[in-house]
Amino acid sequence: MRFATIEAFAVTGREARTTNAQEMSGQGVISRMWGECVRGSEPIIAVYSEYESDKNGPYNFLLGAKAEDGVGERQVESGVYIVFQGEGDNAAEMVSRMWQHVWHLEQAGAMRRAYKTDFELYSGKQVELYVGLKAF
């Protein structure tokens, strides 16, 4: 776990609205979007944005890549992010454990999430989860 200051950047791809409850019920859109994802040589970016409230409310999920010309469907906001890293063959399970850890830290009061944009960066077998933090 580390902290990073991120400059805003644009991501282009497919986007859908969902909730964590919907995803955990087996009726979600995220796994279906991953199944339809064409994987090339570029890193894949998954962006969480447009949070209605917190981890319990609806949010947008975009799966795509960094926009080359700086114009994309979703802007990842600049700010301070806490970064979790993992590496392995089962990215879905690894990312699920990372998010569970984030929610535990948040519930314990050890983290104040901004709920603006969060994102995951997939490069080969490595995954980095960036969670936006509120300014102090």
Secondary structure, 3 states (H helix, E strand, C coil): CEEEEECCEEEEEEEEEECHHHHHCCCCCHHHHHHCCCCCCCCEEEEEECCCCCCCCCEEEEEEEECCCCCCCEEECCEEEEEEEEECCCHHHHHHHHHHHHHHHHHCCCCCEEEEEEEEEEECCEEEEEEEECCC
